[in-house]
Amino acid sequence: MKEKHYLTPLFEPKSVGVIGASERETAIGGVLIRNMLDAGFKGKIFAINPKHDKVHGVTCYKSVEDVPHRLDLVVIATAAQKVPAIIDGCGRAGVKAAIVLSAGFSETGPRGAALERSVMDAARRHKIRLLGPNCLGIMRPDLGLNATFAHGRALPGSIGLISQSGALCTAILDWARPNNVGFSAVVSLGSSRDVDFGEALEYMISDPRTESIFLYVEGLRDARRFMSALRGAARVKPVLLIKVGRHPEASKAVLSHTGALVGDDAVFDAAIRRAGVIRLYNMGQLFASANALFSHFRPRGNRLAIITNGGGPGVMAADRALDLGIPLAQLSEQTMAKLNDCLPATWSHGNPIDILGDADVDRYRGAIKAVLEGPNVDGVLVMLTPQAMTRPVEVAKALIEEERSADKPVVTCFMGEEQVGEARKLFEAAGIPTFRTPEPAVELFSHISAYYRNQKLLAQTPASLSENNPPSIESARLVIETALNERRKVLNEMESKAILAAFRIPIAQTVVARSATEAMVLAEEIGLPVVMKIDSLDITHKSDVGGVRLNLTSLAAVRTAYQEILEGVRRTHPNASINGIAIEPMVIKRNGRELMVGVRRDPVFGPIITFGEGGTRVEVQKDRAIALPPLNSYLARDLIRSTRVSSYLDEFRNMPPINMEALEMVLLRVSEMVCELPWLKELDINPLIVDENGAVAVDARIVADNVSPTADRYDHMAIHPYPQHLTTHWTLPDGTDVTIRAIKPEDADLEVNFVRKLSAETKYFRFMNTMRELPPAMVVRLTQIDYDREMAFVATVTEDGQETEIGVCRYAVNPDGESCEFAVVVADDWQHRGLARRLMGVLIETARNRGLVYMNGVFLANNDRMLRFVQSLGFVLSSDPEDSTVKLGVLPLQD
């Protein structure tokens, strides 16, 4: 039994009312009713307008309450001031969803914003889901639904388009039809005051008609839901995205258009990479990618081979590939041998593969076949320039024939026009991406193959470091709380380093002197040489005001430096509050590299981690990479590799490579700090000095702020971390130790083996079939979960040094945000030992602590043992009125 999605009335209505329907061709209501009729809507259409008796032959009703049929969806095309009353009437009539095409709301100023609030109040009061306002509408070509005022309609297809811009939707639709690109759904969000990206994405995840998804983003309202839905979609379907407002000036226009938060574009870029999504930058790339996806263009890596009959064009393509970080494939000995057999001796013997200007169709065929069969190649760009010996149409036919049996993507670039135009038409008909110039061809391969890399980032589920020298979280919290109780948000250096030390980050110990004599005593205790720095919460950049002295090797120098620092700072910053002079050992690392690790709060995505070159040049070099926490080793290495400074962390001149594990550990500890300390607003570790022996934080600055407590300890984060704290252990009467922990992507093999060993009966009761193997897509779905939207616990035992899964339970939060649906299964050999009850106890408690109100279950009516089990847990059973083979169960979670 497949449960209907709660947005089904919006996306798959069986009855639609058009409010404001009109005979006037230029009126939005006129275009709308004509579109609905022309599209051949498979449900019932009702026109609503008190001024007409009929509209285009359709009976017209005075109001929605006069319609003699309960409507799933209404589409409103009236003046903005009438919309609140209309929504109220829809509520009384039992309407489930509404699309508000009308403009004139918050985008027009305070009066429009007040009107919009009235609309939303009425919608919430009657539990009506609302798309818009100020949107183009929605299309579902397979259903004949065209609830938009766009001219023309979309072809049926497999691409789901979600856009905040109605104008962009119309441009894409205008291009798509002549190019035979079809859509499963086209959704214009408009101001997205109710249904937003997150919910539209969630619907498309479950929509079998949608195989790939395009997004046009201007700004976001709910980053957590957006990231959660985006990651969920990208796990099962390719997602491509255009984000505008990359620069501050453009961001202002976005704010005025949608009212949504924009944030730092570099942060957005890091977020969508982490979500496994491909980012595009212009309409040309979008159209090219649409063609590629429509042709099921699926690269599995990013190593590109270039075949060309002209050296210059091949080099142009290679240059663009290297600009984009696309590696040129290293041809294997086997591939080289095949190429030598089919090419003249003077071919380039490298990649780009120049098969020379006199290349005929057989030479092209042989080269294409050899390269597609090569082990080190992930995709091929085939180029042709019209020279005397070339036959573009014959080459195109040969290439199309070879591409049909290939398992790697092929992109073509036939340069010119008159002689190659017919060949390009053949490629278009065969669904092979084709271009006139090399650069966009390489860019297409780059963007689509980014799917391969970003999917690796998506699969990362960082676990806590708690089992490896656990941090003293309580000590760190106490330092922050003390400062906040004193109405201080900026922590001094000693406090900041105390928090780093609590999270096991090596620090240069700091003490504060409040007199020259005390400075000499402390310097003697620490051991010369020392560093002295002004300790003032009012001064961020100490060296800029003469507040730092390095490598002081004598007590006399310490005494002098104390006076000079105080006098200099008081002269330049007379109003600064000075706590004293900080003294710490001079860290001398001959092979040390000065790096910077930071934390910032993005207004959209919350805490982010930055990494780059440190020292006094940090603001000049601007060598900064960004990642969303939580991190693991793979993500930490990816963050490091994304910077220019990474090139001299390996062996450099006379310096040995740094201790990369030590640097990674600092990043992981900072990530853990971000997860566990929601008060953390800013953090700067600069410099972090790293050499071959380890890392040490020489200077640190932390800014904290008060936060409101929530049931979710990770509510401040866009990506929910791996819930290590939910791991428990249970000992059976025979002494067997069972670990119950949240599932993670690395458990894919455990899950496959677990299902493989289940009996046919257990498989049937759990999956309603007796499959031997879990399909790969289901393995991904079961193990790569979003801990914000769902939870799965595996029970494991260690046998002969190997972990074995013996049971699993899970829940998925329903779209209402209040309830969840659960499932549980235990290995046949481990049944009747209390494991299912233990797993369900952990699952129910987790759902309860998350604030969920109900837990639901669907059970086969003939599964008597399961029915008795859930009743013993407190589930109330009822019959399904639509399916007599199943029972429905509900468990209240809150008192």
N, C-alpha and C positions, 0 to 999 in steps of 0.2 A: 504494500500500500504506500503510495506516495502522497505525502501531505502537501496541500496547496500552500504556496508562498503567500505571506500576508499582503504582498503588493500585487497579487494576481488581479484584483479589480482594476488596478491602474494599467498593468501591462497586458492583461488578457481579458478585457471586459466583454461581457456578453450583451450588454445594453449600454448605449451611450446617448446622453442628452447634450445637444448643442445649444447653449444659452447665448442668445444674441444672433441666432441664425437669421440670414438676410438674403434677399434676392439681388441686392446690389453687388455687382462684380468687384467693386473697389473696396467694399467693406470687409474687414477681417472675418466677420461672421458669415459673409457671402462666400469667401474663398474657403473657409473651413467646412461649411456644409457641402459645398461642391466637391472638395477633396474627399470627404467621407463617402459620398455617393460614388464618385469615380473610382475609388480604390476597391469597391466591391466588398465592403465590410460584411463579415459573416454573421454578425449579430444583429441586434435591432437598433435603429437610429430614430431618435425623437428630436424634432426641432422645437425650440422654446423661445418665443418672442411675443409679447402681448400685442404687437402691432400687426401681426399677420395671422391669417387662417391657414395658409399653406406656404411652404418655401420649397421651390423646385419639386413640387409635387408631393412633398412630405407634409403630413398634418402637423400644424404648429399649435402648441399649447401655450396658455397665458403665463404659466409659471411651472417650476419643477414639481410643485405639489399637485398640479393638475394632471400630470402624466400618469396614465393608468397602468404603470409598470414600475417596479422598483429598479432603479438605475444603479449599475455598478460604477459608472463614471460619468461625470459631467465635464464639459469643456466650456469655459466662460470667456466670452469675447464681448464684454460690455465696458462701459466707462468705469474707472477705478472706484469711484465713490459708491457705486451700486453693489460692489462685490461683497462687502460684509453682510448685507441683508440677504443676498443670494445664497451665500454659504449657510446662513442660518436656516433658510428655507430648505436647502439641500439636506441639512441635518434632520429636520422634521420629516422629510420624505424618505429617509433611510439610505441616502446616497453614501457610498463607501469611499469614493476617491474623486478628486477634482483637479483639473488643470486650469490654472489662471493665466491666460495669454495677456491680459490687460497690463499695460504699463501705467506709471503714475503713482508709484508707491515710494519706498524709502530712497530710491535713487533720485527723487525730486526734492528732498529736504525734509524738515521736521513734520510738516503736515502730512506728507506722503508716508512717513514712517509711522505716524499715529494711525493712519488708515490701515497700514499693513498689520499693525498689532491687533487691530479690530478683526481683521480677516483671520489671523492666526488664532485669536481667542475663540472665535466661533468654530473654527475647524477642530481645535482641541476639545471644545465642549461637546461636540457631536462625534468625536473620534473619526473625523474625515481626514484621510491622507491627501496632502496637497502638493502638486508640482507647480513650481513658479513662485511668485508671479513674474511677469515680464519675461515670458519664455516663448519659444516657438511651438512647443507641444511635443507630441510623441508619435512615432510610427512603428507599426509592427507589420511589415509587408506580408508575411505568411498568413496573417489574419485579415488582411485587407483593411487594417486600421491606419488611417492617416489623419490623426487629430492634430493637424498643424495648419498654418496659413502659408506654408511654402508652396511655390509653384512647381508642380511636378511631384512625383512620388519615387520612393526608393524601390529598387529591385529586391526580391527576396534573396537572402544570402546568409553568411555565417559571421559577419562582423557586427559587433555591438558598438555603437557610437554613443558616448555620453559627453555632452559639451555644455559649458557655461555660456557659450555664445551661440545665439540663434543664427546670426549672420554666417558664422563659420559652418554651421550645419547646412545651410542652403548652398554655400559654395561647394562643399564636399558632395552633396547630392547632385548638383549640377554637373560636376566632373564625373561622378561615379556611373551614371546611367550609360553614357556613350562608351565608357570603358568596361562595361559589363561587370562592375563591382557591386555586389549585393550586400544587404544588411539584414541581420536578425532583428535589430531594434535600433531606433534613433531616438535619443532622449535629450531634449534641451532643458537644462535645469533652471535657467534664468537666475533669479535671485536666490534660489534654493533655500527658502526659509523653512521648509519642512523636509521633503525628500531631498537628500544631498548625495554627493558622490558615494559615500559609504553604502547607503541602502540600495542605490541603483546598481552598484557593483555586486553587492550581495545577491541581488536578483539574477544578474547575468551569470554568476558562478553556477547557479542551479538551473539555468535555462539551457536545455539541450540543443536549442537552435543556435546558440552563440558559441563559436569556436575560438574567436579572438576578439580583443576589446581595444578600442581607441578612446582615449580621453583627451579633451581640451580643457586645461585648467587655468583659471585666473587667480583664484584664492580659495582657502579652505576655512571651514568653520570648526570642524571636529577632526583634529589630526589623528587621534587615537583610532577613531572609527575608520577614517580614510586609510590609514596604514594597515589596519587589521583586515579590512576588506580587500585592499590592494594586494597584500601578501597572500590572502586566501585565493584570490583570482589568479595571480601569477603562478601559483603552484600547479594549476590545472589548465590554464589557457594563456597563450601569449598576450601580453598587455603592452601597448604602445601609447606614448603620452607626449603631448605638446604642452609646455608650461610657458605662459607669457609673463611679463613683468620681471624680466631678469635683471633689469637695471632700476635704480631708485626712481628715476624720472618716469619710467613706464609703470612702475608699481603704483604711483599716485593715480594714474588713469584707471588701473584695475580697481583700486579702492573705491573710486567714484562710480565705477560701473557695477560692481557686485557687492561692495561693502564687506567682502571677506578679507581675512588676514592673508598677507602675502609672505612676509618673512624674508630671510636671507636666501638668495637663489642658490648659493653654494650648499646651504643646508638642505634645501629641497632636492638638489641633485644627489646628495649623499643618501637622502631618504629613499628616493625612488630606485637608486641602484641597489640599496639594501633590500628593497621590496621585490627584486627580481624583474624590474620593469625596464623597458627600452625607452629612452628619451629621444625625441626628435626635436628639430629646431625650426623647421619652416614647412610650408604647405607642399613644396616640391618633394621633400623627404616623406611627408605623410602620404602623398599620392603614390609614390614609388613603393613605399612599404605596404600600402593597401593592396597594390597589385601583387606584391611578393607573397603576402599572407593569403590572399585569395587563391594563389597558385600553390599553397601549402609549402612554401619556402621555409625549410627547417634546418638551419646550420647546427652543427654539433661542436663547433670550435671556431677559432678565428684565424687559422693559418691559410693564407690566400696564395693561390698560384695564378699567375698572369700569363696568358698565351696571346701573342701578338705577331702580326706580320710587319710591324714597324718598330724600330728601336726607340724612337722618340716618344710616341704615345705610351709604350710600355713603361718607360722611365717616369712619365707624368703620372701614370697610375701607381707606380711603386712609391713615388714621392708622397702622394696623397695618403697611401696606406700607412707609410711610416709616420706621417704627420698625425694620424689618428691612432697610432699605437697598434696598428694591425701588422703582425709579423708576416713577412714573406715566407712561404713554406720552403723548408729545406728538402730538396728532392732526394729521395732514397736512391741507393745504388740500383735497385730493381727498376725504379722509374727512369733513371738516367739511361740504363741499358735499353729499355723500350723506346725511349726518345731517340737514342743513337741509331736504332734500327729503322726508324721511319722518317728521320730528318736528315738533311744534308750535313756533311761534316762541319760546315761553317756556322751551324746554329749556335746560339749564345752559350750553351752548356751551363745554364744557370736560370734563376728565376728573377726577373721576367724571362719567359721562354720565347725568344725571338726566332720564329720559324722562317723568317726572311721574306722579302717583298714579293718573291715569285711563288709563294705558297699556293698550292692548288687544294682542291677539296680533300684529296686523299691525305695530304700532309696535315691539314687541320684535323681530319678525323683521327688519324693516328696519334697526334699530340693530345687531343682531348681525351681519348680513350686511356692513354698511358697515365695521364695526370689524375683522372677521376679514379683510377684504380690504385693510385699511390697511397701509401700508409700515412704519410705526414701531411696530407692535404685535407683541409676542411671545406674549401670552396674554390671555385674557379671563375676567373674573369676572362672571357674570350673577346679579344679585340680584333677589329679588321679595318684597314684603310683601303679604299678602292684603288688598287694598283693594276698594272697592265694584265697580270696573270690571274688576278682574283676573279672569282665568280660568286658574288655575295649570296645570291639566292641558293646556289648549290651548297655553299658552306652552311648556310642557315638550316637547310633541310637535313644535312648530315649531323649538325649539332643537335637539332631537335630530336633526331633519332637516338643519338647517344644519351641525351639527357633523360629520356623516358626510363631507361633502365639504371640510371645513376642514383646513388643514395646520398649524394652531396649536392648542394645548391650550385647552380650555374647562373652567372650574370653576364650579359653581353653588352658590348659597346662597339657598334658599327658606325664609324665616323664618316661624316659627309651627309649627303641628302639624296641627290638624284639617283646615284647608282646603288644605294643601299636601302632606299625607302621601302622597296618590296620585301626585302629580307626582314626589316624591323616589323612589318605587318605580320609576317609569319611567326616571329617570336611572340608578338602580342596575342595572336590567336592560340599559340601553344602555352601561353601563361608563363613565358620565360621573361624575366625583367630585362628591358633593353634601354640603352641610353645613347645619346649622341656624342657625349664627351666622357672622358675617363673619371673625372672627380666624383660626379654624383653616383656613378656605378660603384665606386669603392665605398662611398659614404653609405650606400644602401647595405652593402655587405657588412660594414662596420656596425651600423645600427641594429641590424637583425642578429648579427653574431654576438652583439653585446648581451643578448638573451642568455647565451651560454655562460658568460662570466657572471652575470647578475644572478642567474639561478643558483650558482655556487654560493653567492652571498646570502641569498634567500634561505638556503638550507642550513645556515649556521644557527645553532641554538646554544648560545653560551651558557655553560653551567657556572654555578658559584665557585669561588675559590675557597669556600669556607672550610673544606676538609684539608686544605693545604695551608697550614699555619693560619688559622682563622683570625680575622681582624677583631679588634676590640671596639665593636660598634657602639657599645654603651659609653665608653670613654670619649669617643668622638662626639656623640650626642651631648654629653655633659659639657664639653668645651663650647659647643655651639649654643646650647641653652643658656649657659652662663653669660655669654656675650649678649644674646638677645634680651635676657632679663635686665641687663645693664643698658638696654636701648642702644646697643652697638651692633651694626650689621657688618662692618669691616673688621675682620680679626687681625690682630697684630701678627708679626712673623713667628713669634714663639707659639702662639695658639694655632696658627696655620700649620706649622711643622708638627705640632703635637697630633693633629688630625692625620697628617700623612703617616706619622709613625704608628698611629693606631691601626692603619691599614697596611702596615709592614712595608712602607716605602722608605728606603734608606735616606736619611737626612744628614745635613751638616748641622750638628747641635748648636743651638743659639742660646745665649744668655744676654741679659740687658743690664748695662751699667748706668747708674744715675750720677756718677761723679768720675772725675779723672782718676782718682785713687782707686775707686772700685773697678774701673776699667783695667788698670794695671794688674790688680789682684786676680781678676777673672781671666785675663790674658795669660797670666802665669799658670793658672790652674789648667786652662785648656791646652796650653802649649803653643809657643811661637813656631811659625808665623801665624798671624791672625788677619781676619777681615773685620772692618768696623763699618756699620751702616746706621744711618739715622732711623730711629724707631718712631714713626709718626703715621697715624692713620690718615692724615691729611695729605700725605705725599706718596704718590704711587711710583713715579719714576725717580728713584733715589739718586741715581748717577747724574741725572740731568741738572740737579740742584747742588752738585758737589757734596752729596751726602754719603759717599762711599769711599773708603780707603782700602787698598788691597796690599797683601803681602807685607804686613808690618812685622819686622823681624826683631824689634827691641822694645823694651818697656817705655823708653823715652819717646820712641816714635808713636806708641800707643797714647801716651799722655798728650803729645802735641796734636795728634789726629783728633782726639776727643774735643779739644778746644776749637780746632779749625772747623770741624763739622758743625758744631753748635753755632759758632759765629756766622758761618756761611749760610746756613739754612735760615737762621733768624733774620739775616740781612735780606735774603730773597723772598722769604715767606714769613713775615713777622707775625701773622695771625695763626700759623700752624701750631697745633697742639703737639708738643714733643714729649714722648714718654721716656726717652733716654737714648743711649747708643747701644745697638745690638752688636755683640761680638761672637764670632764663630771661627773655627779653624780655617786656615787658608787651604782650600782643596787644590792640590797640585797633581794634575794628571797630564803627563807629557803627551800622551796620545789621546787625550780626552776631546770629545766633540761636544760643543755647547748646543743643546736642544731645548725645545719648549714644548710643554704639555699643558693644555688648558681645558677649561670647561666653561661653557656659556649657556644661557637660556635663550633659545629661539622662541619668538612669540607664538609660533605655530606648532613646532615639533618638540618644544621643551628642551631638556638638557642635551647638549652635543659635546663631543670631545674633539679638540683640535690638536694638531701635532705639526711641528716644523722646526726650522732652524731657530736657535735661541740666541741669547746674548743681547748686546745693545743694538744689533742690527735687525732685530725681529720685525720692527715696523717698517724698515726700509726694504728688506728683502721680500716681505710678504709671501714667504714660502710656507703656505698653510694648507693642510689637508683636513677634512672634516669627516667624522663618522658618528652615526647614532649609536648610543649604547643600547644594550649591553654588547661587549666585545668578547671574542675568544681569540685564541692564537692566530687562527686564519684571518680573522677580521683585523686584528692588530697588525699583522704583517702587511695586509692590503693597505691599511692606513699609512704605514711607514713607506711602502713602495710608491704611494701616490704623491710623494714630495720630491723636490729637487735635491734636498739634503741627503736623501737616501743613497745617492750615488757615491758619497764619500764616507759612508758608514762601513763599507767593506774595506779591504786593504787599499790604502790611499797614500801615495808617495812613500814615505818611510814609516807610516803608521800601520800597525796590524789592524785587522777588522775588529769592530767593537763586539762586546758580549751581547749579541742580539737577544738572547733569552732574557737577560736582565732588563733590556729596554722593553721587550714585550711584557714582562711581568709588571713593570711600572704602569704601562697602559692598561693592563688587566685590573690592577689594583685601583687605578683611577676610575675605571668603569664600575667596579664593585662599589666604590665610594659614591658614585652618582646614583646607583640603584638604591643603596641603603640609606642615603642621607637626603631626603627630599628638600631639606632646608638649604642645600648647597645651590647657590645662585651663580657664583663665579669662582674659578680657581685658576691661578697662574703658577706654574712651576717653571721658573726661568732665572738662571739656567739650570737645566738638568744635565749634568756632566756624565757622559758615558764613555768608557774606554774598554780595553780588552778584559778588564777585571770585574767590571760591574758598573752600577749607576748610583748617583747620589744627587739628591735635590738640594741645591745650594741656596736657593731663595724661593719663597712661596708666599702667596697672598690669596686669602679666601674671603669671599663675601657671602653672607648667609641672609636668609629672610624667613619670616614666620610663614607657615603653611597651615591650612585647615586640615585636620585629620579626616581620613576617609577609610572606608572598609577595605579598600584596595591599597596595600602598602606600596604598590608601584603605579599609583594613579598619575604621578607626575611625568611618566615616561610614555613616549609614542609607541615603543615596542616593549611588550611585557617580557621581562627576563625569565629564564628557566627557573621554576620555583623549587630550588634546592631545599628550601626550608620545609617543604611538604614531605620530604623523604622520611619514612618510618621503617622500623624493623619489628618483626613478629616471630616469635619462637613457637613452633609446633610442639605438642606433647612429646614427640620422639626426639626433640632437640634440634630439628631442622630450622635453620635461620632463613626467614623469608624477608626479602627487601621489597618494599612497596614504594615506588617513586614515579614521578611524572615521566611520560614517554618522551623521547627525543629522536631526531632524524637518524642518529647512529644505530637506532634499534631496528632498522629496516630488516636486516637478516634475522634478528630474533623473532620479529613479527611473522615473517614468511615461514620460518621453521615451525613456529607455534601453530599457525593455521594448517600447515601441511600435515601435522600429526593429529589434528582433531578427527574424531570419528565422523562418519557421514551424517549421523543423527545430530551431533552437536553443531556441525557446519550448517545443517539445514535450519535448525532452530535459531542460529545466530544470523546467517546471511540469506536464508530462504533459498539456498541452492547448495549443491555438494561439490563445488569446484575444488580441484586439487591444489591449484596455486592461486595466490592472490595476484590479480592483474597489477602491473607496475604502477598504473595511475592510482589504484586503490592503496598500494603500499605507501606512496607519497602522501595520499590523503590521510591515512591513519597515523603516520609517524611524524609528519611535518605539520604540527598543529600550532595554532595561535592561542597562547595561554590566556588571552583576554576573552576570546570567544568560545573556547572549549577547554576541556581538561580530560586527559587520559592518564590512568595509572597502570603500570605494569607490575605484576608480582614476579620476582625472579628468585632463583636459587643458584648457588654455585656448585657445579658438579664437575669433578676432575679438572678444576681450575678454570672452567668455562661457565659463563653466565647463561642460564636457560630461563626462558619465559614460561610461566606456568599458569598465568591468568592475566586478564586485562579488563578494565572497566573504563567507561568514558561518558562524558556528557557534552552536549553541544547547546549553547545558549540559543534559545529561540529569538527571532527578531523583535519580539515584544520587550526583550531585555529583562523580563521578570521570571520566565520559566526556562526549563531546559529539558532535553530529551536524553535518556540514558540507555546504555547497553552494557552487558557484562557477559563474559564467557571464561570458563575455567577448563584447563586441560583435563581430558577424561581421566587420566591417572591420578589427578589431584582433587577430584570431586569428592563430596561427602566428608570433607575435613575442615569445614568452616571457612574456607578461603573466600568463597563468593560473598559471605556475610561480612567478612573483614574488609574486602575491597569495597563493598557497597557502603560500609560505615565510613570509610575514608572519603569516598566520593560524595556522599550526602553531606558530611561535615564541611567539605570544601565548598560545595554549592551554597550551603547555608551561610558560611562566612563571607561568601562573595556578595550576599544580599539577595540571592534569588528567592522567589516566593514559592514556586512549585517545581516539582520534578515529574516529568511525564514519561510514560513508556508505552510501547506498542508491542503486544505479545500474540503469538499464534494461539488460537483458541484451544488447540489440542496439546499445547505444552503444559500439561497439568502441573508438573513439578515446578516450573517457573512461576506459574500463577499462584501456587501455594507459597512459594518463597517470597514474592513481592508483597503478598497480603500480610505475611508475617513481619515485613518491614514497615507496614502501615499504609501501603498503597490501597487506594479505593478503586475497584475495578468496575468497568461498565462495558456494555456491548457497543460496537461501532455500528451506527445506523446504516452506513454505506457498505460495510463489508463484514459478513457474518463469520469469516474465517479468523478474525483478529479480535482481541480485547484491548481496551484502553485503560491505562492506569494513571492515577494522579496521587502524588504524595505532597502534602503541605510541608514547607520547610521552615516557616516562621510561625511563632506563637500568635 
